[in-house]
């Protein structure tokens, strides 16, 4: 049993001091995941990677009802989901009418250089991922770990307890299905 798994078990059993021991062990990995995820965001993102890690960690550990973590991989999968939800909430807030709705924020530097990356609609991705999760939860878990956490195929296989070839097959299917849904959405 790894140190992280032992501490997660202690947290589940109600040890309040265990959550303080957990953060130093997982912080670097969570920070890398957040930096990877933030690099894929639209330019002008106001949420920083450090804030994303802290908010996700608070959602995972500082809850009234103890969470049940089966393993280190389960914890990181839950962290990926928490980061995804935070980014979606942030995107929805930006699109709210009281925050300008459809108006675009432009910085002076944006006026000089056109954006070279394609713009990703997080709400559309989230809706497509929710549909995939209802039909195929394990395939959706692969997408979350790959897209939102930046896990490698081998890390995903280890975290989910499935073979590398299954992860590759799930990832290939998920990419095709999500591309088809996103291309067909208005």
C-alpha positions as CSV (number, residue, x, y, z in Angstrom):
1,X,0.0,0.0,0.0
2,X,1.5,3.3,-1.0
3,X,1.8,6.3,1.4
4,X,-0.9,8.1,-0.6
5,X,-3.3,5.2,-0.4
6,X,-2.7,4.8,3.4
7,X,-3.4,8.5,4.0
8,X,-6.5,8.4,1.9
9,X,-7.7,5.5,4.0
10,X,-7.0,7.5,7.2
11,X,-9.0,10.4,5.8
12,X,-11.9,8.1,5.0
13,X,-11.7,6.8,8.6
14,X,-12.1,10.4,9.9
15,X,-8.5,11.4,10.7
16,X,-8.6,15.2,10.2
17,X,-4.8,15.4,10.4
18,X,-4.3,13.1,7.5
19,X,-5.5,15.6,4.9
20,X,-2.6,17.9,6.0
21,X,-0.2,15.0,5.3
22,X,-1.8,14.3,1.9
23,X,-1.3,17.7,0.3
24,X,2.5,17.7,0.2
25,X,2.5,14.2,-1.3
26,X,0.1,14.9,-4.1
27,X,0.6,18.6,-4.7
28,X,3.3,18.4,-7.3
29,X,1.3,15.9,-9.4
30,X,-1.9,17.9,-9.1
31,X,0.0,21.1,-10.1
32,X,1.4,19.4,-13.2
33,X,-2.1,18.2,-14.1
34,X,-3.5,21.7,-13.6
35,X,-0.7,23.3,-15.7
36,X,-1.2,20.8,-18.5
37,X,-4.9,21.4,-18.4
38,X,-4.6,25.2,-18.3
39,X,-2.2,25.1,-21.3
40,X,-5.2,23.8,-23.3
41,X,-7.5,26.6,-22.3
42,X,-8.5,29.6,-24.4
43,X,-6.3,32.6,-24.2
44,X,-7.4,35.1,-21.6
45,X,-8.2,32.5,-18.9
46,X,-8.4,34.2,-15.5
47,X,-8.1,31.1,-13.5
48,X,-4.6,30.2,-12.6
49,X,-3.2,26.6,-12.3
50,X,-2.4,27.1,-8.6
51,X,-5.9,28.3,-7.8
52,X,-7.3,25.3,-9.8
53,X,-5.3,22.9,-7.7
54,X,-6.3,24.5,-4.4
55,X,-10.0,24.6,-5.3
56,X,-10.0,21.0,-6.6
57,X,-8.2,19.8,-3.4
58,X,-10.7,21.6,-1.2
59,X,-13.6,20.0,-3.1
60,X,-11.9,16.6,-2.7
61,X,-10.8,16.7,1.0
62,X,-12.6,19.4,2.9
63,X,-16.1,18.0,2.6
64,X,-18.6,17.2,5.4
65,X,-19.0,13.6,4.4
66,X,-15.9,11.6,4.1
67,X,-15.0,10.5,0.5
68,X,-14.2,6.9,-0.2
69,X,-11.0,6.4,-2.2
70,X,-10.2,3.0,-3.5
71,X,-6.7,3.8,-4.6
72,X,-4.2,6.6,-5.6
73,X,-5.6,6.3,-9.2
74,X,-9.2,6.8,-7.9
75,X,-8.1,9.9,-6.1
76,X,-6.4,11.4,-9.2
77,X,-9.4,10.5,-11.3
78,X,-11.6,12.4,-8.8
79,X,-9.2,15.3,-9.0
80,X,-9.5,15.3,-12.7
81,X,-13.2,15.4,-12.4
82,X,-13.1,18.2,-9.9
83,X,-10.7,20.3,-12.1
84,X,-13.1,19.7,-15.1
85,X,-16.1,20.9,-13.1
86,X,-14.2,24.0,-11.9
87,X,-13.2,24.9,-15.4
88,X,-16.7,24.4,-16.7
89,X,-18.2,26.5,-13.8
90,X,-15.6,29.2,-14.6
91,X,-16.5,29.1,-18.4
92,X,-20.2,29.3,-17.6
93,X,-19.6,32.3,-15.3
94,X,-17.8,34.1,-18.1
95,X,-20.7,33.6,-20.4
96,X,-23.3,34.8,-17.9
97,X,-25.1,38.0,-19.1
98,X,-24.1,39.9,-16.0
99,X,-20.4,39.3,-17.0
100,X,-20.9,40.5,-20.6
101,X,-22.6,37.4,-22.0
102,X,-21.5,37.0,-25.7
103,X,-19.2,40.1,-25.6
104,X,-15.6,39.2,-26.3
105,X,-12.8,40.4,-24.1
106,X,-9.9,41.8,-26.1
107,X,-6.5,42.8,-24.9
108,X,-4.3,45.1,-26.8
109,X,-1.9,42.3,-27.6
110,X,-4.7,40.3,-29.0
111,X,-5.4,43.0,-31.6
112,X,-2.0,42.7,-33.1
113,X,-1.7,38.9,-33.4
114,X,-4.5,36.6,-34.5
115,X,-5.1,33.5,-32.4
116,X,-3.5,30.4,-34.0
117,X,-5.1,27.7,-31.9
118,X,-8.6,26.5,-32.4
119,X,-11.1,27.7,-29.8
120,X,-12.5,24.9,-27.6
121,X,-16.1,25.2,-26.2
122,X,-15.8,23.7,-22.7
123,X,-19.6,23.6,-22.3
124,X,-20.0,21.6,-25.5
125,X,-17.2,19.2,-24.5
126,X,-18.8,18.8,-21.1
127,X,-22.2,18.0,-22.5
128,X,-20.7,15.5,-24.9
129,X,-18.6,13.9,-22.1
130,X,-21.7,13.7,-19.9
131,X,-23.5,11.8,-22.7
132,X,-20.6,9.5,-23.1
133,X,-20.4,8.9,-19.4
134,X,-24.0,7.8,-19.2
135,X,-23.5,5.2,-22.0
136,X,-19.9,4.2,-21.3
137,X,-18.6,5.2,-17.9
138,X,-15.2,3.5,-18.3
139,X,-14.6,5.2,-21.6
140,X,-15.5,8.5,-20.1
141,X,-13.0,7.9,-17.3
142,X,-10.3,7.3,-19.9
143,X,-11.1,10.7,-21.5
144,X,-11.1,12.5,-18.2
145,X,-7.7,11.1,-17.2
146,X,-6.2,11.7,-20.7
147,X,-7.7,15.1,-21.6
148,X,-8.1,16.8,-18.2
149,X,-5.2,15.2,-16.3
150,X,-2.7,14.6,-19.1
151,X,-2.1,11.0,-18.1
152,X,-0.3,8.7,-20.5
153,X,-1.9,5.6,-21.8
154,X,0.1,3.5,-19.3
155,X,-0.8,5.7,-16.4
156,X,-4.5,5.4,-17.3
157,X,-4.3,1.6,-17.6
158,X,-2.7,1.5,-14.1
159,X,-5.2,4.0,-12.6
160,X,-8.2,2.2,-14.0
161,X,-6.9,-1.4,-13.6
162,X,-7.3,-2.2,-17.3
163,X,-4.9,-3.2,-20.1
164,X,-3.0,-0.8,-22.2
165,X,-4.8,-2.1,-25.4
166,X,-8.2,-1.5,-23.8
167,X,-7.2,2.1,-22.9
168,X,-6.0,2.6,-26.5
169,X,-9.3,1.2,-27.9
170,X,-11.4,3.3,-25.5
171,X,-9.4,6.5,-26.3
172,X,-9.8,5.9,-30.1
173,X,-13.5,5.3,-29.7
174,X,-14.0,8.3,-27.4
175,X,-12.1,10.7,-29.7
176,X,-14.2,9.6,-32.7
177,X,-17.5,9.8,-30.9
178,X,-16.7,13.2,-29.2
179,X,-15.4,14.7,-32.5
180,X,-18.7,13.6,-34.3
181,X,-20.8,15.1,-31.5
182,X,-18.9,18.3,-31.4
183,X,-18.9,18.7,-35.2
184,X,-22.6,18.1,-35.3
185,X,-23.5,20.6,-32.6
186,X,-24.5,24.1,-33.7
